Amino acid sequence: FPGADLLSRLRRRGPDGSQQLATDAPDLSYRCLFSGHVLHLRGLVTPQPLEDAKNNIFLWNGEVFHGVQVGDLENDTEVMLHHLASCSSDTDMVTLFSSLRGPWAFVYYQASGHSLWFGRDYFGRRSLLWQFSEVGSAFCLSSVGAYSESGNQWQEVPARGIFKVDLKACAAAKSLSLALFPWKYSCTQTEEMLINLLDQVSKDLPSHIPLVMNESKLCLRAPVIPLNKTISGAPGECPGSNTGNMTHVVSVETFQSFLAEEHRKTLVCQFVDVLSEAVKRRVLALWRGGDQGAEAPGMSNKKAYVAVLFSGGIDSMVIAALADKHVPLGEPIDLLNVAFTRKERAEPKGAPKIHASLDTQLDVLCPPGRWQDPEDPDAKSGTPFSGFCVPDRITGRAGLKELEAINPSRTWNFVEINITLEELKTMRQQHIDHLIYPLDTVLDDSIGCAIWFASRGEGFISNQGELKPYKSPAKVVLTGIGADEQLAGYSRHRVCFKRHGLEGLSRELEMELDRISSRNLGRDDRIISDHGREARFPFLDEDVASFLSSLPLWEKAALDLPRGVGEKLLLRLVACELGLAASAARPKRAVQFGSGMAKLEGSKGKASAARVRDGQAA
C-alpha cells in the first residue's frame, strides 16, 4: 500500500510533484513507506518525502506563519526538517511544535531513535487519517482515505497533540503502541484531566492498539489563551442602543449607535487590526512567479492567486474586504459563489402568487438578457439562470456591489458556479463521498458537496456584460469557518442562550472550538485540497482566536437582540467599520441552505443521521 485509488486521490491534492521513499531496518524487523504529493505554494518546489543526510524523513502539509523563521524565498518544508534534525530529545520536539503558528499535519521519521512522529495542529486545520491492521502489526497515515463498506476503516487522527511510535520497541513486541504528547490547555490542567483525555482518544482506537501518556509527561503549550468565561459584569442591556424598540427592522443606524460607544469602537478597531494581519499572512505567503494569465477567453491576462468561498454573508464579505487591503492591486480576487438548480414545486392550477417580492428581487439580480442555461427548464420562459437564483446567489451579487463600491479599481471576479442534480450525483459518487469519509452524516454530505463544487472554481464570470466560462487559477482559498463557532453565529447558540443564559452559551462555544477539528476542518481540508488548492482560515489564526477568547462573551454577541444583529455582533460592527453596512445586517444562512444544496434532492433526513450512499440499501 497505498493502493491505486488512494494514490490517485493524494495526487489530486498534490499535483506539483509525487514520489515515494522506503526505509528499512532489517535487523529490527520494521519497514516504512513514505508517499509525498506536493502542492507548491512557497519558495522553490521541494519534493516530498524530504530526506536529510542523517536519513531522517519528513512529510509536511502545513504553513509556518510564525514561530520558526521562514524567509520569503524559502520553503517551510526544508526549514522544518532542518529544525527537526537538530532536536536531540523529546523536549526539543515538544518545544518546536509548541512554537509553531499556522495550520499543519506532519509525519516525521527520526532515524537515530527509530521513532515515527505525527500529528495535527491545535485546531486540526489539516486532515490526517489513520488506519490499523487487525493484528496491530501495521498501520497507515494519510491525508485522505477511501470509503469501503468492508475492511479496516479510516479514522481522523485526533487533534489532541502529537503522537510517537517507538518502531524498535514495537518491532520487538510485534505489536503497535502509541505515546501521546498532548496539548496543555491551561496552567490548571490536572493529571485527572490528562487521564480523561487519554480515555477519550483511546475509546476510538481498536482495542489492540494501546495509547499511553509519554514517559516524561511532556505537554505541548497551547497556542491560544483559554476562553474568558466571565459572567459577572454583563450589562443588563446593551448601552447606547435603543433595543427596547428594536423589532425585525435593522438599519445602519442600529450599528452606528453601538459604534458611538468609545469602548466598543476600540474593540472593533482592535479586531479589525488582528483579523487584517491574519488575512495578510494568508494572502501574501504565496509564490506569485510565472503568471500564466486568467483562464477565461478575452479576459485580462492578470491571474488571480487568491479566491474566497463567497456567499455574500458577513464572514465572506469581511474576509474579501480585508483581502483587498493586502492582495496586490493589479491582481484580481476570485469570489466563488455556488448555486444548485432549484427544484420547482408543482402548484395547483389557479393558486395565487405569493412570492411577488422575491420575484421582483430575482428580476433585479437575475436581469433578463443574461446568458441562458439550455438545460434550465425555466430558460423557455425567458428567465435566464432563474433555476440558480438561490439565496446565496442573490446575497453574493449584492455583496459584489458593496465590494466594487469600496474598491472600484480592483478586478472582482464573481464566479457563478451552477450545479445540476445530474452533475451532483456523478461527482458525489466519483469524488465527494471519499473525501467526506470517515464522516458520514446528511449534514456532512450537504456541506461537503457545496464546498467541493464551490472550491472547484469552474463557472462563469461577467466580461463586458456577458457571462463567459471561467476556471479559477487560485491556489489559495480563504474561508470564513471559525467565525460562527467563536462569535455565537449558529441558530443553536440562540436556543442555548434562551435556555441556559450566558453561562450555558459560554460552555457551548468552548465545546464548539474543542470539536471543530473532528466536525469540520479535516473534512473541509480534504474537500478543498482535492482541487489542488489550499484552504486557509483567517478566523482560526492563533492571534485572532486568542483575541476573541480574551473577551467576555457579551462583547462578542448579544443574543437578546434580533436575528441579524445580536449573533456575531462584534463582526457585524467590523463590517460597518469597513463600509459594508448592508452586509452587516445579513442574518446567518448555512451554506447547504443558501446554495440550494439541501433542497435539491428533497431530502428530509435529519442532519445528524447517517446518509444512505447512492446505490446503498436504505
N, C-alpha and C positions, 0 to 999 in steps of 0.2 A: 504494500500500500504506500501512497494513496492510489485509489483506482482512477480510471479514466474520467469518470463523471466528476469526481472531486477535483482532479487536476484542471478540468475544463472550467469549473466554477472559480477556482483560485486564479486562473489566468485572466478571467474576465475582470477580477478585482485588480490584478497587477499586469496590465497589458504591455508594459515597457521593458520587460525582461524576466525570464524564468530560468532557473537552473536547480539542480539537485546535488546534494552532497551527503556522503555517508561517512560515519566514523565508527571504527571497530575497536574493541578491546578483547581480542580472542582469549587472552589469559584470564580475563574477568567475566567472560561469557555474557557480554551485552553488546548491542549494536543499535546505533541511532541513525535514522534517515531524516534529512532536512530538505524541505522543498520551499524555495523562495520565489515570490512573484511580485514585481516592483511596479508601483505607480510613482513615476518620477515627479517630484514636486519641489525639491530644494537642492541646490548645489549641483555637482556633476552626477550623472546617472551612476548609481552604485549598485552593482548586482548583489542579490542575496540568494542564499545564505552568505554571510561575510565571515571569513576565517582569517585569523591573525597568525603571526609567527609562532605563537605558543599553542596553536591548534584549538584555541577557543573558537566557538561557532555561534553566530548571532543572527536571529531573525527579529526584525523590528517593524512594527506597524504603529507609528506614532509621530507626534510632532513635539519637539522640545521648544517651548516658547520662553521658558525661564528656568533658572536653577543650575543649568550647565550652559556654558558659553558656546554658542554656535555662530560662526561668522556668516556673513551674507552669502559667501560663495562656498561655504562648507555644507556637507551632507551630514545630517544629525545621526544617521546610522553609524557612520565611521567615527564620529565624535563619541557616541555612546559606547561603542566597542572599546575604544581607547581607554575610557574611564573604567569600564568593567574589568578590563585586563589588569588594571592597577589595583583592583580590590583583592586584598590578601586575607580577608576574613568575612564572616557573616555580617559583622558590624559594619564593615565598609559597604557591603551590598545594601544594607538597610539604609545607611546614611545617604547613599547615592539616590536610591529611588524615592526617599523621603524629600529630597531636594527638588525633584522634577516638577515642572508646571507645564501642563498640556496633556492631551489625550495620548494613551499608549497601551499597547499589548505587546508582549515580547516572549521569546523563548531563547535561553542562553545556555549553551553547553560550556561548563567550566572544566577544562581538560585536567588541570592539576589536581582537582579534588574529585574528579569523576562525578560531577554533580550536574543536574539539569534544573535550571531555574525558569519559572514562567509566572505570568500574572497579568492583571489589568489595572488601569489607573483607578483612583479613588471613586470616581463616578461610573467607571465602566464604559467609557465613551468609544472604546474599540472592542470589536467582537473577538472572543476566544472561546472555543468549544473543546470539550474533551470526551473521549470515548475509551472505554476499558474492555479488554478481553475478558471472557467469562472466568478464566482461571487466574487472572491477575498478573500474568507474566508479561503483558504488553499493554501499551496504551498509546493513543494518538491525540495530538493537539492540532487544531486547525481554526482558521478564521471563519470558515463556513463549513457546514455539513451537507448531508444529502438525506432527504426523507426516505425512510424504509419502514414498511409495516412489520418487518421481521428483523431479527439480528440485533446486534448491540446498538443501543440508542445513543445519540449525541446529547450532551447537556452543556449548558453555558458554564464556563468556569466562573465561580462566584467572585465578584469584585470586592473581596474581603481582605485582600493583602496579596503577598506574593508567596509562591509555593516552591519547595525544594525537594528534589528526589535524589537520594544518595544511590547512584547507579551501582556502585561497587557492593554496597550492603544488600541492595535488592537482588542483584545477580546471585550473590551467595545464598540468600534466603529463598531464591526462586519465587519471590512474590513482591508485589509493589506496595510501597507505603509512602505517604506524603507528609511533609512538615510544613506548617503554616507560619508565616511571619505576618501577623495581622496589622491592620491599621489601628492606631490608637486614637480613638475618637475624642477623648478628653483626658485631662490630668486626673480626673476622679475615676477613671476606668479601673475596676477591681478585677481580681483573679476570677471571681464568680462570673463576671461579665464575659471574660475571655473563654471560660468553660462553656458558657451558653452559646457563644459564637462558634466554637468548635462543634458543638452539638448541632447547630443549625446547618453548618456546611456538611457535616458527616451524614445527616439524615437523607441527603440526596445522592450520596455516593453508594455504589454497590457494597454489599455487606462484607465482601472480602477485601476491600480497599481501606486500610486503617488511615486515619488522619490524626496527627499529633501536633501539639504546640512545639515549636523549635526548642532545642535543649537549653539555649541561653535565654529563652523567654523574651526575645527581642521583638519590638514592635516598630512599624513604620509610623512616622509622625504625619497625622492627617494634614492635608494642605489647606483646609478651610477651618474657620473657627466654629465652635458649637453654636447651635441655634439659640438666639435670645428668646427665652420663654417667659419673659417678664409680663405679668398680667396687671399687677398693681400700677396705678397711674394712668390707665387707659382713660381717654376722655369719654364723658357720657355721650356727647355728640361732637361731630367734627366742627371745631370752631371756625368761624368765618364763612360757613356755608349755610345757605338757607334750606336745610334739609327738611324742616317741618313742612314746607310747601312743595317739596320736590316730588313730582309724580313720575310718569314714564317719559316725559319730555326732557331731553338732555341738550343743553346748548353750550356754546363756547364759554358763556358767562359762568356756567356751572364750575368749570375747571379754573377759570380765571380767579374765581373767588378763593379757591384753595391756594393758588399761586401767589395771592396777595399776602398770605401769611409768611413772614420772614423765615421762620424755622422750616416750613415745608418747602419753600423756594430753595433754601440752602441744600436740603436733602435731594431735591430734584436735580440741582446742578452737580452735586457730588455723584449721583447715579449716572447722569449723562457722561461725566468725565471717565468714570471707571468702565462703563459699558463701551464707550467710544474707544478706549485703549484696547479692550478685548477684541473689538471688531478690527481695529487697526492691525493687531498682531495676526489676525486670521486672513486678512486680505493682502498683506504685504509679505508674509513668509511664504513666498511662492515664486518659482522660477518663471521669468517672463521673456526668455530669449526665444528666437526663432519664430516670430509671429507669422502664422500661416494664413491669417485673414479669416473673416467671418464665413461661415458655411451657409450662405444664402446667396443665390444669384442676384447680381445687381446691387448688393448691399455694400456699405463701406468696407474697406479692407482692414479696418480695425477689428481686432479679435477680443472677445470677452474672456477674461480669465476667471471671473467670479460670477456665480449665479446665486440667486436667493429663492428658496421654496416660498412662493408668494401667493397668498390668498387675499391680500389687501387688508387683513386683520391687523390688530395693533402690534403683535410681535414682529411680523414680517415687515411691516411698514417702518418701524423704528430701526430694525436691522438694515433695511435698504437705505434709509436716510443717513445712518451713520457710516455705512459702507461708502456712500457718495463723498463723505468728507475725506476719505483716505485712498480710495482707488484713483490712480492717475486720471486726470480729467479727460484726456483723449480716448480713454478706454471705455467701451460700453459695459453696462451691467445687465445681465440677463435676469428677468423676472419670470420664473417658471410657474405657470398657472394651469392647473389640470381640471378638466371637466369630463364627466361621464355622461353619455347621452341620456336624456331624460325619457323615462318610460311614460307615455301618455296614458292618462286614466280614461277609461270608457265611461262617458257620462250619458245618462238617459236623454232621449230627444226632448227638446224643449226646456232643458234645465237652464235656469238663469245663470248668466255670467257673474261670478262673484270675485273675479281676480282683476278688475279693471285697473286698479292702481299698480299692480305688479306688471300687467301687460304694458302699461304706459312706460314703466321703468325699463322694461326689456326693449321697447322700441327705441328709447334714448340710447341705451348702452349696446344694443344689437341693431344698429340702424339698417334699414333696407339698402340694397345695393352692394352689400359686402359679399365676399366670396361665399358660394353655396356648397355645402357638402352634398354630393349626389346621392349618398347613402341615407341622408337625413329625410325621413318621411315628410317633415314639415317644409322641405325645400319647395315642393309643388305649390304650397300655399303662399310662397313668396316671402317667407320669414327666414332669412339665412341664419344658419348656425343656431336656430332657436332651440333645438334639442340640447345644445350645450350651454345655454344661458342659465346655469346653476348659480346658487348664491355666491360662491367664491369667484365666479367669472364677473359677476356684477360688482362685487366689492373690489375685485382686482383692478378692473378698469377705472373705478372711482379712485382707488389708491394711486394708480398710474398718473392720473391728472394732478393729484397733490404733489407727487414727486417731481413731475415736469414743472410745476409751478415753483417748487423750491430751487431746482437747478435745471433751467431750460437748456443749458449748454451740454448737459450730459445726454448721451445716447442711452435711452432706457429701452431695452428690447423686451417688450411684453410678449412672452411666448405662449400662445394659446395652444394648449395640448388637449386634443379632443379624442376621447377613447370610446369605442363602441363595445357593446356586450360581447360580440364575437372575438374582438382582439383581447379583451379582458380574459376570457376563458382560455384562449390559446396561450397567452403569456403567463397566466397563473400556473397552468399545468407544466409549462416548459421551465419556468424560472422561479416565480414568486413563492410557490409552495415550499421549495427547497431553501429559500432564503429566510422565510419567516421561521421555519423549523429551527430549533425544537419548540418554539411557541406554536400554539395551535387553536387559539380561540377565534370566534367570529370577529371580535374586535381587532385582533392582530391581523387577520386577513383583510378587513376593510381598510385599516390604516396602511398596512404593508402594500396593498395594491395601489392606493392613491399615491404614496410616496415613490413607489417604483416607477410609475408612469411619469410622474412629475420630474423626478431626477433624471430620467432618460433624456429629457430636454428636446424631444422631437415634436415640432408643431408648426405653427405659422406665426409670422410677425408682420406688422404693417410696414409697407415700404411705399411711400408716396401715395397713401390712400388705398393700396391693395394689399391683401394678405398673401404672403409668399412663404413657401416651405422653408423651414429653418431647423437646424440641429445645433444646440448649444455646444461650443467647444470648451466651455469652462471645466476645469478640473477640480475646482473648489466650490462646494455648495454650502451656503450658510443656511442654517435652520434655527427656528425660534424655540426649540424644545428646551424645557427648563424654566421658562417664564411662568407657566401656569402652576408648576409644582412649588415654586418659591413665593409666588405672589397671589396665591388663592384664586386661580383663574377658572377652575372647573366648577360645574354646577354642583357637584357633590360637596364642594367646600362650603357653598351657601347652605346646603342642607345640614351639614355638620355644625356650622355656626349656629343655626337656628335651634338645633337640638342640644348642643353642648357648650355653646359660647366660645369665647376666645381661648380658653384653656383646651377645650376639645379640638378646636381648629389648629392650635399650635402643635398638638400631638399628631394630627393628621398630616400637616405639612412636613414634620420631621420624618414621618413614615414615607411620604412621597419621595423625598430625596434618597432615603435609605434603600428604596426598591427600584429606583429609576434605571439602574443598570440591567436588572433582570426583566423589567416590564417594557422598556422602551429602547434603550441605547444600543444594546447588542443587535437587536432586530433592525433598527434604523441604519446602523453601520453596514450590516450585510446587504440591506436593500440598496442603499445609495452607491456603495462601492461596486456593486455588480455592473455598473456602467463605466467603470474606470474613472470614478470621481471620488473625492474625499469629502465627507460630512464634517463640518466644523460648527461648534455650538457656542456662540458668544455668551449666552446666558449661563453656561456652565463653566465659564472661565473661573479659575480659583479666586481671583480678586473680586469678581462680581458676586460669586456665591458668598464670600466672606463679608462683603459689604452688606448684602441683603440679610445674612444671618445675624449681623450685629444689631439690626434694627428691631425694635419691638413690633409685634405683628400689626398693631393699629397704624403704624407709619407706612405699611406696605399695602394694606387693603382695608376697606370699611364696608363689610358685607351687610350692614344695616342700611346702606344706601341702595338705590335701584340698580338693576342689571344694566351694564353699560357704563356704570360709574364706579361702584364700590369694589368690584373684583379687579385686581391688578391696578388699583388707584394710582400708585406711585408711577407705574409705567405709562398710564394714561396722561399723567401730568408731564412726563418726559416728552410724550408725543406732542402735547400742546407747546411745550418749550421749543421743540424742533420745527414748529409750524405745521403740524399735522392735526389740525383741530378736528376735522371731520372724522378722521380715523380714531381719534381719542375716545369717541363716544360709541364706537362699534362694539356690540356685545360679542363674547366668545362664541365661535361656532366650530365644532370639531371638524377636522379635515374630511372624515368619512361622510359627514352630512353636507358640509359646504361644497364639496366636489361632486356630490350626487352619487358617490360610490355606494353608500349604504342602501339607497333606494333602487339601485339599478336592477337588481335581481329579485326585488320584492322580498328580501329575507326578513323573517320575523323572529329569527333566533335570538336568544339572549346573548348580549355582547360577550359575557364571560364563558359561554358554553363552547365546548369543543366543536370546531367546524367540521362538517362532513365534506371530505375532499371529493372532487369530481371523480366519478367512477367508483366511489366507495359506497358500500351499502349503508343506509341510514339506520 
